[in-house]
Amino acid sequence: MYPSSITLDLNFQGISETIASYLIPHARGAILIESGPGSTLPNLEKALAEHGYAFPDVTDILLTHIHLDHAGAAGYLARQGARIYVHEFGAQHLLNPEKLLKSATRIYGDLMDALWGEFLSVPEENLVPLQGDGEIEIHGIPIRHLDTPGHARHHLSWIVDDICFTGDVGGVRLPGPRYMRLPSPPPEFHIETWRETILKFRAAGFKRIAPTHFGIFDDVDWHLDALESVLDDVERWMEATLPHISEREALYQPFNEWELSRCAAAGLDEASLHAYSLAMPVGMGADGIWRYWHKFRVTSS
């Protein structure tokens, strides 16, 4: 009987409880769910040491998707010997991250290195691409993987024992007052697909839920209800607002005001607002909504 999953706080940008990596011990070392970004490798090393582990003890890393805050350190850890499990649609970007990094640099510019650190490629012999729903076993531990798009096409969620590790498709929910933020970045945010993923979560039978942002929660029904509710709210807001906005830049202020009103209703303080802005920037969410609207909802005349 191995210990329960352990939440490792990566202290992203010096702020606690914004990005997690989850540690699952086994007889020959440990599994990590999410590597975190390259910029938090020193914090990950320290967190592992607090539980008696070092980087070479990490035998396997289960990635939910390849966005920089979830997978940025995977290449470095693969070079320490870890096998990297990822959705088949994301595998190529880990083998050759050039396109991914160019896209991210367009968004983050000069802040790229300070935010995310180095993103090394994963050697092919360390990469394990996975298809759809299924089950694997790592050092005697059975692990289910679910194909869970909506936030990203290449998104997997992982079920170990009674916990589902949901990456970003389980929403952004930090410790403190109950509040759910929808992570809706471009280019693959898709409302209808996300609803199908929520249905899959409801049918999966897990008793605890662990978004990467942040922590393990045991109120699964409330969590999934809140996730579905904010998805519906974003859709209604989008349908009421986007027909009247002709430039993407004009979307930022009204969307930020709408999100701030939700934060106020939930009773978030300034520290919580800052933490949520690191976990899921509102402007990036607006960009994803804008792209979704114009790709899937605006019909050609």
C-alpha positions as CSV (number, residue, x, y, z in Angstrom):
1,M,0.0,0.0,0.0
2,Y,1.6,3.2,-1.2
3,P,1.0,6.6,0.4
4,S,-1.7,8.8,-0.9
5,S,-0.9,11.4,-3.6
6,I,1.1,14.4,-2.3
7,T,0.6,17.9,-3.5
8,L,3.8,19.7,-4.3
9,D,3.6,23.5,-4.4
10,L,5.8,24.9,-7.2
11,N,5.5,28.5,-5.8
12,F,5.2,29.9,-9.3
13,Q,6.6,33.5,-9.4
14,G,7.0,33.3,-5.7
15,I,3.3,32.9,-5.1
16,S,2.1,29.7,-3.3
17,E,-0.8,27.5,-4.4
18,T,-0.9,28.5,-8.0
19,I,0.7,25.6,-9.8
20,A,0.9,22.0,-8.4
21,S,2.8,18.9,-9.3
22,Y,1.4,15.7,-7.7
23,L,3.7,13.1,-6.3
24,I,2.8,9.4,-6.2
25,P,5.4,7.2,-4.4
26,H,6.0,3.7,-5.5
27,A,8.5,1.0,-4.6
28,R,11.3,2.2,-7.0
29,G,10.8,5.9,-6.8
30,A,7.9,8.2,-7.6
31,I,5.5,9.3,-10.3
32,L,4.8,13.0,-11.0
33,I,1.6,14.3,-12.5
34,E,2.7,17.5,-14.3
35,S,6.3,18.6,-14.4
36,G,5.5,22.3,-14.0
37,P,7.4,25.0,-16.0
38,G,11.2,25.1,-16.3
39,S,11.2,28.2,-14.2
40,T,10.0,26.2,-11.1
41,L,12.6,23.4,-11.3
42,P,14.4,24.6,-8.2
43,N,11.2,24.7,-6.3
44,L,10.2,21.2,-7.5
45,E,13.7,19.9,-6.5
46,K,13.2,21.4,-3.0
47,A,9.6,20.0,-2.7
48,L,10.8,16.6,-3.7
49,A,13.6,16.7,-1.2
50,E,11.1,17.4,1.6
51,H,9.6,14.0,0.9
52,G,12.9,12.2,0.5
53,Y,13.2,12.3,-3.3
54,A,15.6,13.7,-5.9
55,F,15.1,14.2,-9.7
56,P,16.6,10.8,-10.6
57,D,14.0,9.1,-8.3
58,V,11.2,10.4,-10.6
59,T,10.6,7.4,-12.9
60,D,7.5,8.6,-14.8
61,I,5.7,11.9,-15.5
62,L,2.1,12.0,-16.5
63,L,1.3,15.2,-18.4
64,T,-2.2,16.4,-18.8
65,H,-1.2,18.6,-21.8
66,I,1.8,20.4,-23.2
67,H,1.2,24.0,-22.2
68,L,4.2,25.6,-20.6
69,D,2.9,25.7,-17.0
70,H,2.2,22.0,-17.1
71,A,5.0,20.5,-19.2
72,G,7.8,23.0,-19.4
73,A,10.2,21.0,-17.2
74,A,9.4,17.6,-18.8
75,G,12.4,17.7,-21.1
76,Y,14.8,18.4,-18.3
77,L,13.4,15.6,-16.2
78,A,13.4,13.2,-19.1
79,R,17.1,13.7,-19.3
80,Q,17.3,12.6,-15.7
81,G,15.7,9.4,-16.7
82,A,11.9,9.9,-16.4
83,R,9.5,8.6,-19.0
84,I,7.0,11.2,-20.2
85,Y,3.4,10.1,-20.9
86,V,1.4,12.5,-23.0
87,H,-1.6,12.6,-25.4
88,E,-0.5,11.5,-28.9
89,F,-1.6,14.8,-30.3
90,G,0.9,16.6,-28.1
91,A,3.8,14.3,-28.4
92,Q,5.4,15.9,-31.5
93,H,5.6,19.2,-29.7
94,L,7.7,17.7,-26.9
95,L,10.0,16.0,-29.4
96,N,10.4,19.3,-31.3
97,P,9.1,22.3,-29.3
98,E,10.1,25.0,-31.8
99,K,6.6,25.7,-33.0
100,L,5.2,25.7,-29.5
101,L,7.8,28.1,-28.2
102,K,7.5,30.5,-31.1
103,S,3.7,30.7,-30.4
104,A,4.3,31.3,-26.7
105,T,7.0,33.9,-27.4
106,R,4.5,35.9,-29.5
107,I,2.2,36.0,-26.4
108,Y,4.8,36.6,-23.6
109,G,7.6,38.4,-25.5
110,D,10.4,39.5,-23.2
111,L,8.7,37.8,-20.2
112,M,9.1,34.4,-21.7
113,D,12.2,33.3,-19.8
114,A,11.3,34.8,-16.5
115,L,7.9,33.2,-16.5
116,W,8.6,29.8,-18.0
117,G,12.3,29.1,-18.0
118,E,14.0,26.7,-20.4
119,F,11.8,24.2,-22.3
120,L,14.0,21.3,-23.5
121,S,12.9,18.7,-26.0
122,V,12.0,15.2,-24.7
123,P,14.2,12.4,-26.2
124,E,12.1,10.1,-28.3
125,E,13.1,7.1,-26.2
126,N,11.7,8.7,-23.1
127,L,8.3,9.6,-24.7
128,V,5.2,7.5,-24.3
129,P,2.3,8.8,-26.5
130,L,-1.2,7.6,-25.5
131,Q,-4.4,7.4,-27.4
132,G,-7.9,8.2,-26.0
133,D,-9.2,6.5,-22.9
134,G,-7.3,3.6,-21.4
135,E,-5.4,2.1,-18.5
136,I,-1.7,1.7,-17.9
137,E,0.2,0.2,-15.0
138,I,3.4,1.8,-13.6
139,H,5.4,-0.1,-10.9
140,G,2.2,-1.9,-9.8
141,I,0.0,1.1,-9.7
142,P,-3.0,1.0,-12.1
143,I,-3.7,4.4,-13.7
144,R,-6.6,5.3,-16.0
145,H,-6.2,8.0,-18.6
146,L,-9.2,9.9,-20.1
147,D,-9.3,11.8,-23.3
148,T,-10.6,15.1,-22.1
149,P,-10.6,17.9,-24.7
150,G,-12.2,21.3,-24.3
151,H,-9.3,23.3,-22.9
152,A,-7.0,21.7,-25.4
153,R,-7.4,19.0,-28.0
154,H,-4.5,17.0,-26.7
155,H,-5.7,17.0,-23.0
156,L,-5.6,13.9,-20.9
157,S,-6.9,13.5,-17.3
158,W,-5.5,10.8,-15.0
159,I,-7.3,8.7,-12.4
160,V,-5.2,7.2,-9.6
161,D,-7.1,5.4,-6.8
162,D,-10.1,7.8,-6.2
163,I,-8.5,11.0,-7.5
164,C,-8.9,12.5,-10.9
165,F,-6.1,14.8,-11.9
166,T,-7.8,17.2,-14.3
167,G,-5.1,19.6,-15.5
168,D,-6.9,22.6,-16.8
169,V,-10.0,21.0,-18.2
170,G,-11.2,20.6,-14.6
171,G,-11.1,24.4,-14.2
172,V,-9.0,26.7,-12.2
173,R,-9.9,26.6,-8.5
174,L,-7.4,27.7,-5.8
175,P,-7.7,27.1,-2.1
176,G,-9.8,29.7,-0.3
177,P,-13.3,30.9,-1.1
178,R,-15.2,28.8,-3.6
179,Y,-14.6,30.3,-7.0
180,M,-14.2,28.6,-10.4
181,R,-12.4,30.3,-13.3
182,L,-12.7,28.9,-16.8
183,P,-9.3,28.5,-18.5
184,S,-10.2,29.4,-22.1
185,P,-6.9,30.2,-23.9
186,P,-6.5,30.0,-27.6
187,P,-6.2,28.1,-29.9
188,E,-8.3,25.1,-28.9
189,F,-10.9,26.3,-26.3
190,H,-14.2,24.7,-27.4
191,I,-17.4,24.9,-25.4
192,E,-19.3,21.9,-26.8
193,T,-16.4,19.6,-26.5
194,W,-15.8,20.7,-22.9
195,R,-19.4,19.9,-22.0
196,E,-18.8,16.3,-23.2
197,T,-15.7,16.1,-21.0
198,I,-17.7,17.2,-18.0
199,L,-20.2,14.4,-18.7
200,K,-17.3,12.0,-18.9
201,F,-16.0,13.2,-15.5
202,R,-19.5,12.7,-14.0
203,A,-19.5,9.1,-15.2
204,A,-16.0,8.2,-14.2
205,G,-16.8,7.6,-10.5
206,F,-13.8,9.3,-8.8
207,K,-14.3,10.8,-5.3
208,R,-11.7,13.5,-5.3
209,I,-10.6,16.0,-8.0
210,A,-7.2,17.7,-8.4
211,P,-6.8,20.5,-10.9
212,T,-3.2,21.6,-11.5
213,H,-4.3,25.0,-10.3
214,F,-4.6,24.0,-7.4
215,G,-5.0,21.2,-4.9
216,I,-7.0,18.1,-4.1
217,F,-10.7,18.7,-3.4
218,D,-13.3,16.2,-2.1
219,D,-16.5,18.1,-3.1
220,V,-16.5,16.6,-6.6
221,D,-20.2,17.3,-7.3
222,W,-19.9,21.0,-6.3
223,H,-16.7,21.3,-8.4
224,L,-18.2,19.8,-11.5
225,D,-21.4,21.8,-11.1
226,A,-19.4,25.0,-10.7
227,L,-17.3,24.1,-13.8
228,E,-20.5,23.5,-15.9
229,S,-22.0,26.7,-14.5
230,V,-19.1,28.9,-15.4
231,L,-18.9,27.3,-18.9
232,D,-22.6,28.2,-19.4
233,D,-22.0,31.7,-18.0
234,V,-19.1,32.3,-20.3
235,E,-21.2,31.2,-23.2
236,R,-24.1,33.5,-22.3
237,W,-21.8,36.4,-21.8
238,M,-20.1,35.7,-25.1
239,E,-23.4,35.5,-27.0
240,A,-24.6,38.8,-25.5
241,T,-21.3,40.7,-26.0
242,L,-19.4,39.5,-29.0
243,P,-21.9,40.6,-31.6
244,H,-21.3,44.2,-30.6
245,I,-17.4,44.0,-30.6
246,S,-15.5,44.3,-33.8
247,E,-11.9,44.4,-32.5
248,R,-10.3,41.8,-30.2
249,E,-8.6,44.5,-28.1
250,A,-12.1,45.9,-27.3
251,L,-13.0,42.6,-25.6
252,Y,-10.4,42.8,-22.8
253,Q,-12.0,45.5,-20.6
254,P,-15.6,44.2,-20.6
255,F,-14.4,40.6,-20.0
256,N,-12.1,41.7,-17.2
257,E,-15.0,43.7,-15.6
258,W,-17.3,40.6,-15.9
259,E,-14.6,38.3,-14.3
260,L,-13.9,40.8,-11.5
261,S,-17.6,41.0,-10.7
262,R,-17.6,37.2,-10.3
263,C,-14.5,37.4,-8.0
264,A,-16.2,40.0,-5.9
265,A,-19.3,37.9,-5.5
266,A,-17.1,35.0,-4.4
267,G,-15.4,37.2,-1.8
268,L,-11.8,37.0,-3.2
269,D,-9.3,39.3,-1.6
270,E,-6.4,41.1,-3.4
271,A,-3.9,38.2,-2.8
272,S,-6.4,35.7,-4.3
273,L,-7.0,38.0,-7.3
274,H,-3.2,38.0,-7.9
275,A,-2.9,34.3,-7.6
276,Y,-5.8,33.7,-10.0
277,S,-4.2,36.2,-12.5
278,L,-1.1,34.0,-12.5
279,A,-2.9,30.7,-12.8
280,M,-5.2,32.0,-15.6
281,P,-4.8,35.5,-16.9
282,V,-8.1,37.1,-17.9
283,G,-6.7,38.5,-21.1
284,M,-5.6,35.1,-22.3
285,G,-9.1,33.8,-21.6
286,A,-10.6,36.7,-23.6
287,D,-8.3,35.7,-26.5
288,G,-9.6,32.2,-26.5
289,I,-13.2,33.3,-26.4
290,W,-12.5,35.6,-29.3
291,R,-11.0,32.9,-31.4
292,Y,-13.7,30.4,-30.6
293,W,-16.4,32.9,-31.5
294,H,-15.0,33.7,-34.8
295,K,-14.1,30.2,-35.7
296,F,-17.2,28.4,-34.6
297,R,-20.0,30.9,-34.1
298,V,-19.7,33.6,-36.8
299,T,-21.3,32.4,-40.0
300,S,-20.3,33.6,-43.4
301,S,-22.7,35.9,-45.1
